[in-house]
Amino acid sequence: MRYAKPDHPVAKLSKKLQKCFGKTNVEYRLIGEGDRVLVGLSGGKDSLALVHLLSHMQRHAPFSFYFEAVTVSYGMPEENYEALHKHCETYGIIHHIYETKIFDIAQETIRENSSFCSYFSRMRRGALYTFAAENDFNKVALGHHLDDMAESFFMNMLYNGTLRAMAPIYRSEKGFEVIRPLIRCRESQLRGFAQSNGFETIGDEACPAMRMQVKYPFARAQTKAWLAQMEKEHPDLFKKLQSAFAHIHDDTFLDPARWKR
């Protein structure tokens, strides 16, 4: 197996972020001996933090595992990941750019003025899974954090009428496990990581929908803003939400199949 070079520079990681990451891995047994992990690296603050945390764990954990990062290219004009690839080379992270034609396909299949989030997310996830399956990875790591989980929970409840969040680990239809090692970490911690290291990040400017006539995801933006306001009024909001996500009394809802009788 190829591992990160011992002489490459290392990123600064706060003790609090390391603790959150390590505790999540232990509690949900996300990564263990012999695992081959593929990280979906968009170049945003979340996935950048994830690859650096994995690199740190690889150097210090009492077990051996292997990981690589892959960036799914949508095939858009002027799409450029050279800086991201150079970043990974500098820090000893094995990185691939997986070329696709998602952008061209979208222009033929997505409807005008339709919501783009689920469409591009599904297409990107499919490409990521294909790369993992073709290269014998048994786990795929995503950079979702606690804020993502809370936003998805309330969006599902308010817009879809379902109680659904994000699992820290689940098995995909292709047979490998999908893991979310940052699911207990706050978005502010990941933003702080990028800022403290002076890392350039890729944001919404790389989103394909910015070049298409489709509707911006106002629902997520509004949910994020609402939660931010709620946290101002209730500073321990996300601590309570994290606790609630782990203590579910599903027999108290309206689904007869879940009642204890």
C-alpha positions in Angstrom: 0.0 0.0 0.0 1.1 3.6 -0.7 0.8 6.0 2.2 1.3 9.7 2.6 5.0 10.7 2.5 6.4 11.3 6.0 8.2 14.5 4.9 5.3 16.4 3.5 3.8 19.4 5.4 0.8 18.9 7.6 -2.2 21.1 8.1 -3.0 22.7 11.4 -5.9 20.9 13.1 -7.6 22.1 16.3 -7.8 19.6 19.2 -11.5 20.1 19.3 -11.9 19.1 15.6 -9.6 16.2 16.1 -11.6 15.0 19.1 -14.9 15.3 17.3 -13.6 13.4 14.3 -12.0 10.7 16.4 -15.0 10.2 18.7 -17.3 9.9 15.7 -15.1 7.3 14.1 -14.9 5.2 17.3 -18.6 5.5 18.2 -19.8 4.4 14.8 -16.8 2.3 13.8 -16.5 4.1 10.5 -12.9 3.2 9.5 -10.8 0.2 10.7 -8.0 -2.1 9.9 -7.5 -2.7 6.2 -10.2 -0.3 4.9 -9.8 1.3 1.5 -11.5 4.6 1.7 -12.4 6.9 -1.2 -13.1 10.6 -0.3 -15.3 12.7 -2.5 -13.2 15.9 -2.7 -15.1 18.9 -4.0 -12.4 21.4 -2.8 -14.8 23.1 -0.4 -13.9 23.6 3.3 -15.7 20.4 4.4 -14.1 17.9 2.1 -10.7 19.6 2.5 -10.9 19.2 6.3 -12.0 15.6 5.8 -8.9 14.6 3.7 -6.5 16.3 6.2 -8.2 14.7 9.2 -7.9 11.3 7.5 -4.2 12.0 6.7 -3.7 12.9 10.4 -5.5 9.7 11.5 -3.5 7.6 9.1 -0.3 8.8 10.8 -1.5 8.3 14.3 -4.1 5.6 14.5 -3.2 2.2 16.0 -4.4 0.5 12.8 -3.6 0.7 9.1 -6.0 1.9 6.4 -5.7 3.4 2.9 -7.4 6.4 1.4 -7.5 8.4 -1.8 -9.4 11.5 -2.9 -11.4 12.0 -6.1 -12.9 15.1 -7.6 -15.8 14.6 -10.0 -15.5 16.9 -13.0 -18.8 17.9 -14.5 -17.2 18.5 -17.9 -18.0 22.2 -17.9 -16.1 24.8 -20.0 -13.2 26.3 -18.1 -13.5 23.8 -15.2 -10.1 23.8 -13.6 -8.9 21.7 -10.6 -5.2 22.2 -11.1 -4.8 24.2 -7.8 -6.7 21.5 -5.9 -4.6 18.8 -7.4 -1.4 20.7 -6.5 -2.7 21.2 -3.0 -3.1 17.4 -2.6 0.4 16.8 -4.0 1.9 19.2 -1.6 0.3 17.5 1.4 0.9 13.9 0.2 -2.7 13.1 -0.6 -3.4 10.9 -3.6 -5.9 12.7 -5.8 -7.8 11.9 -9.0 -9.9 14.0 -11.2 -12.7 11.9 -12.6 -13.9 13.3 -15.9 -17.7 13.0 -16.7 -20.2 14.6 -19.1 -22.7 15.5 -16.4 -23.0 19.1 -17.5 -23.8 18.1 -21.1 -26.3 15.4 -20.0 -28.0 17.9 -17.7 -28.6 20.4 -20.4 -30.6 17.7 -22.3 -32.5 16.2 -19.3 -33.1 18.8 -16.6 -36.2 21.0 -17.0 -35.9 24.7 -17.2 -36.5 26.6 -13.9 -36.4 23.3 -12.0 -34.5 22.8 -8.8 -31.0 21.6 -9.5 -29.7 20.4 -6.0 -31.0 16.9 -6.0 -30.3 16.4 -9.7 -26.6 17.3 -9.6 -26.1 15.7 -6.2 -27.5 12.4 -7.6 -25.4 12.5 -10.7 -22.2 13.4 -8.8 -22.9 10.7 -6.2 -23.4 8.1 -9.0 -20.1 9.0 -10.6 -18.4 8.8 -7.2 -19.8 5.4 -6.6 -18.8 4.2 -10.0 -15.2 5.3 -9.4 -15.2 3.5 -6.0 -16.5 0.3 -7.5 -14.1 0.3 -10.4 -11.1 0.8 -8.1 -11.9 -1.6 -5.3 -12.7 0.8 -2.5 -14.8 -0.7 0.3 -15.9 2.7 1.8 -16.8 6.1 0.4 -16.4 9.1 2.7 -18.5 12.2 2.4 -18.0 15.6 4.0 -21.5 16.2 5.5 -21.5 17.8 9.0 -23.9 18.4 11.8 -25.3 21.6 10.2 -26.0 19.7 7.0 -27.8 17.0 9.0 -30.0 19.6 10.8 -30.9 21.4 7.6 -31.8 18.2 5.8 -33.9 17.1 8.8 -36.0 20.2 8.8 -36.3 20.4 5.1 -37.5 16.9 4.9 -40.1 17.6 7.6 -41.3 20.9 6.3 -41.2 20.3 2.5 -41.6 16.5 2.2 -43.6 15.5 5.3 -41.0 12.9 6.4 -38.7 12.5 9.4 -35.4 11.8 7.7 -31.8 12.9 8.5 -28.4 11.6 7.6 -26.9 8.3 8.8 -23.2 8.3 9.8 -22.8 5.0 7.9 -25.0 3.0 5.5 -24.5 0.4 2.8 -24.9 1.4 -0.8 -26.6 -0.6 -3.5 -23.2 -1.3 -5.0 -22.1 -3.1 -1.8 -19.7 -0.7 -0.2 -20.3 1.4 2.9 -20.9 5.2 2.7 -19.5 7.0 5.8 -19.8 10.6 7.1 -16.9 11.1 9.5 -17.7 14.8 10.1 -21.4 14.3 11.0 -20.9 15.4 14.6 -18.7 18.4 13.7 -20.0 21.9 13.2 -19.7 23.8 10.0 -18.0 26.7 11.8 -15.2 24.3 12.9 -14.5 23.3 9.3 -14.6 26.9 8.2 -12.2 27.8 10.9 -9.9 25.0 9.8 -9.7 26.4 6.3 -9.2 29.9 7.5 -6.5 29.1 10.0 -4.5 27.3 7.4 -5.1 29.9 4.7 -6.5 27.4 2.3 -8.3 28.5 -0.8 -11.6 26.7 -1.2 -14.0 26.0 -4.0 -17.5 27.3 -3.5 -20.7 27.8 -5.4 -18.8 29.2 -8.4 -18.0 25.6 -9.4 -21.7 24.6 -9.3 -23.0 23.6 -12.8 -26.4 25.3 -12.0 -24.6 28.7 -11.9 -24.4 28.4 -15.7 -27.9 27.2 -16.3 -31.4 28.7 -16.1 -32.5 26.8 -13.0 -33.9 27.8 -9.7 -31.5 28.5 -6.8 -32.1 26.3 -3.7 -33.9 28.9 -1.6 -35.3 26.2 0.7 -31.9 25.2 2.0 -30.7 28.8 2.3 -33.9 29.8 4.2 -33.5 26.7 6.5 -29.9 27.6 7.2 -30.9 31.2 8.1 -33.7 30.0 10.3 -31.5 27.7 12.2 -28.9 30.5 12.6 -31.5 32.7 14.1 -32.7 29.9 16.4 -29.2 29.3 17.6 -28.9 33.0 18.5 -31.9 32.6 20.7 -30.9 29.1 22.0 -27.1 28.8 22.1 -27.2 25.1 22.9 -29.6 24.3 19.9 -27.2 22.1 18.0 -26.1 20.2 21.1 -29.8 19.4 21.7 -30.4 18.5 18.1 -27.4 16.1 18.2 -28.7 14.5 21.3 -32.2 14.2 19.8 -30.9 12.5 16.7 -29.4 9.8 18.9 -32.4 9.4 21.2 -35.4 8.6 19.0 -38.7 7.5 20.5 -40.3 6.3 17.3 -43.2 4.6 19.0 -44.6 8.1 19.9 -45.5 9.1 16.4 -48.4 8.2 14.1 -47.0 5.1 12.5 -48.9 2.1 13.9 -46.2 -0.3 12.8 -43.9 1.4 15.4 -46.2 1.4 18.4 -45.4 -0.8 21.4 -48.7 -2.7 22.1 
